[in-house]
Amino acid sequence: MRQKFEYKFVRLGEGWMGARKSATQEYQRTIEEHARQGWRLVQIFAPGLGVYGSAKFYELIFEREVGQ
């Protein structure tokens, strides 16, 4: 039987000039909270769109197996 997964995308720290400092402090707490709910961190996406190529936000991508 094939495994099926669901995905969740959580955006943190979106700012005009770059990601807010609070995002770098809260991402660990966010990961821990989702892990308790059965989510697994797959990737942290941080596009360089802000000032001087800095990340404008962080997007955490989680997955978990869908129960049959």
C-alpha positions in Angstrom: 0.0 0.0 0.0 1.4 3.4 -0.9 1.9 6.0 1.7 0.0 9.3 1.4 1.2 12.6 2.8 -0.3 16.0 3.5 1.8 19.2 3.6 1.5 22.4 5.5 3.3 25.7 4.7 3.9 28.2 7.6 5.3 31.7 6.7 7.2 33.6 9.4 8.6 37.1 9.7 7.4 38.7 6.5 8.7 42.2 6.4 9.1 45.0 3.9 12.9 45.3 4.0 13.7 41.7 5.2 12.5 39.1 7.6 11.7 40.4 11.0 14.2 39.5 13.7 11.4 37.8 15.7 11.1 35.1 12.9 14.6 33.9 13.6 13.7 33.5 17.3 10.3 31.9 16.8 11.1 29.3 14.1 12.4 26.7 16.6 9.3 27.0 18.7 7.1 26.6 15.6 8.9 23.5 14.6 8.6 22.0 18.0 4.9 22.7 18.2 4.3 21.1 14.8 6.4 18.1 15.7 4.1 17.4 18.7 1.2 17.4 16.3 2.9 14.7 14.1 4.3 17.0 11.5 7.9 16.6 10.2 10.0 19.5 9.0 10.9 19.0 5.3 12.5 22.4 4.4 12.9 26.0 5.4 12.5 28.2 2.3 14.0 31.7 2.6 13.9 33.6 -0.7 16.4 36.5 -1.1 14.0 39.2 -2.0 14.7 41.8 0.7 17.3 44.5 1.0 20.8 43.4 -0.1 19.5 39.9 -1.0 18.4 39.1 2.5 15.4 36.8 3.0 12.1 38.7 3.0 10.4 35.9 4.9 10.9 32.3 6.0 8.5 29.5 4.9 8.6 26.3 6.8 7.3 23.2 5.0 6.0 20.3 7.0 4.6 16.9 6.0 2.9 14.1 7.8 1.4 10.8 6.7 -2.3 10.7 6.1 -4.0 7.9 8.0 -5.9 5.4 5.9 
